[in-house]
């Protein structure tokens, strides 16, 4: 479906073929492991609704500024971060060199994060297959699950499944944006929400689940005075919405000028929040049914404690399959987004065909990914603590400060019958950019908040 108003198509680039295809792809990029293995734990640790209130406020702020900005910036340039930053610098300073050089940072950040994420996808593939065959349900107890995961996460401990995950990812990407990424997200994202909804309903029927719900939705006003509640709510919202100057920006570059970006950004923020809440509505009540509190997060929660818990439930074999298949869908859609920015950049810089760029990034990603299997936790910490906030801050500064107010508002308000209110630009210019810088500073000081 050709659209001459799309800057991507004018340059001979691929594009999304429908509005919902774009929205679902952006939702797929945002919905990931942070929603599943981190949000429920933060919700449990910081008082349920006490954490939920500041989290929703930050989602509203970041979704209505940062997400809109990155989508609009990409569409304005019809290209990835390097050309987008260069375009803004050329307009303001008369030279694109500094902008293009800085635009490389979020691209490399996206590649580094994608490589680390590919290791996790390998773990998920292994556990999803083990759930289908029933092999992981043969494990006796939580110590056995811990031993299995320790072996899986060790250096060269999961090579075959990691290769399978990477091959699946790049097979999709070889078909392009409209024929690959969009089509896959149109299938996997609805299935993800359906499967987690099934899990939430099932867990709600179990004795003891009500205690989990009570914990999630009961508010302790005094808890809102704890600064750590606000710090971690900010970090959770920031990283969950995938603002890093790369993935959302590159997806925006495939949009036509007839797309109402603020409306699309709102849908992404809403469904990302729904995904996080669904995960919480599954995991926290499930822990409550076993008389346990949710105190573990990260891979240990997903690969050790939850499968051990699920297998003891009635119908545990089916529950484990549904859980890991749904997690696999969320992980794959995020991985597609993370690899898109470096692939598109290779195409733009070296004027290569899609297949050639996919092969180059695929070889690099697989070689490095296999080599970091045993140190992936530290690798991901560096990406999340430093590179992602820097990329988000740079994208915000270049779009809201360097590109200029008039150009910025023109791009944001394309296809809108009513322009955004006067609050938008100052809130984005100072509020979002300030949050991105704060996430970087506080995260570096604390060793991570997302």
Protein Blocks (a to p, Z undefined) as FASTA:
>chain_A
ZZfklmklmnopacdfbfklmmmmmmmmmpcfklmmmmmmmmmmnopjmmmmmmmmmmmm
mmmmmmmmmmmmmmmnopafklmmmmmmmmmnopaklmmmmmmmmmmmmmmmmmmmmmmm
mmmmmmmmmmmnommmmpfblmlmmmmmmmmmmghilmmmmmmmmmmmmmmmmnojmlmm
mmmmmmmmmmmmmmmmmmmmmmmmpghklmmmmmmmpccfklmmpmklmmmmmmmmmmmn
opghlmmmmmmmmpcfkbcfklmmmmmmmmmmmmmmmmmmmmmmmmmmnopacfbgcjll
mmmmmmmmmmmpghklmmmmmmmmmmmmmmmmmmmmmmmmmmmmmmmmnopafklmmmmm
mmmmmmmmmmmmmmmmmmmmmmmmmmmmmmmmmmmmmmmmmnopklmmmmmmgoiabdcd
fklmmmmmmmmmmmmmmmmmmmmmnopaZZ
